[in-house]
Amino acid sequence: MQKQNKILDLIMNNWLLRHSLFWICFEIYFMAGMFKPADLENPLGLTGYIIQNLEFLPGFMMVVYPLLYFLIPKFLIKKKFILFVIGYAATILAAFYYADLMKLNFTVYDPRA
């Protein structure tokens, strides 16, 4: 039990470790949920699939960090809903711009195809 507390204390007291573990778990969950057998037809195989999914990570971060550290504390908690919606829309647009700039595409798996 003492060892578990030390590990938990290490994670909770180290910002970089905590955020790294979060994004690793997020990516594993995202990749598992979006995986389809056709992804292995990529010339690079599983490595190509992982790299392709990691390209979306900066876009996710562009939405999550401003939301958590700026928009929620400055606007949502203070009940400035209009400013919150405008700021949130701006972060979403920035993420879409990033995806367009990087030529990322969101494909939907159709089991009938």
Protein Blocks (a to p, Z undefined) as FASTA:
>chain_A
ZZmmmmmmmmmmmmklmmmmmmmmmmmmmmmmmgcfklmmpmnlmmlmmmmmmmmmmmmm
mmmmmmmmmmmmmmmmnopaklmmmmmmmmmmmmmmmmmmnopacddddfkZZ
